[in-house]
Amino acid sequence: MLSMMKDFIKGNPDRKPKTHIPMVTFTHDPTTDAKITWFGHSAFLLEIEGKSILFDPMFGKAPTPFPIRNQRYSGKLPFEIEELPLIDAVFLTHDHYDHLDYGSIMKLKGKVKRFFTPLGVGSHLKRWGISPEIISEHDWWSEFEFDGIQFACTPARHFSGRGLTNRDSTLWCSWVIIGQNTKVYFSGDGGYGPHFKEIGKKYGSFDVTLMECGQYDARWAAIHMLPEETVQAHLDVKGKVLIPVHWGAFTLSLHSWHDPVERAVRAAEESGVEIATPRIGETVTVGSKSYPNSAWWHLAGEVE
């Protein structure tokens, strides 16, 4: 704790970009192709088999109830919430503020059909006025079907809590999504561990994985993977294309803001892993012959 306090006080001038990072304006295109649009940090939209599914839709300006100097890098979102299509389901991985945001849920709740959460997280939604009838909570290894798509609530190595008195009172998880022709894995938050190989053995391979890659430090690697572990976890679950997430929006650690993607790209190249690096708001079609892989973060004036 002493070393961490010292480093946080010392700071790092590269912890956030000097200018707003580039984005692509999101436009909903209702085709039958499976598509993924990353909105920064861990929020993304999965469009699969005619369904629109949001994961960890944190659309607020700051990842904390006390937004002091920690604003979203892009300044704004690549869309207005009102412009989003009708959302068939919202899936949450845990209850931390940078994944479960009150303001975002309040703006979304009128256009969401169902909410799926790990055990206990639904209590927050109920307290915020979401009908219990549209909330479904799941334990690890729970399998279920929603509108013809198969899902599994799978393990993660993390923690939960939104205050001083409710640490680990709710569950955290990762999610497996299995459509007729597409399989996607979302790691949620967490440290590297043997659960990835278990998930890969049971459900792999995956066309795309969205793996946590950011807000790490060697001193808390048990709850947040290092980028090299992100690539190994992708290999463990038998992923084909890796999209690193949990970066590009907020400063929650000590590393440079672009360090996660730089290290993940290097590790992916060394391991022969195909990695996609879409800009915020850029839609990726699953199964494409090529995926976006430009080093767009250079345009933020931080990386030479």
ABEGO torsion letter per residue (X at the ends): XAAAAAAAAAEBAAABBABBBBBBBBBBBBBABBBBBBAEEABBBBBBGGBBBBBGBBABABABABBBGBBBAAGBBABBAAABBBBABBBBABABAAABBAAAAAAAAAABABBBBBBGAAAAAAAAGBBAAABBBBBBGBBBBBGGBBBBBBBBBBBBEABAAABGABBBBBBBBBBAABBBBBAEBEBBBAAAAAAAAAAOBBABBBBBBEGBBAAAAAABBBAAAAAAAAAAAGBABBBBBGBGABBABABBAAAAAAAAAAAAAAAGBBBBBBBBGBBBBBGBABBBABBAAAAAGABX
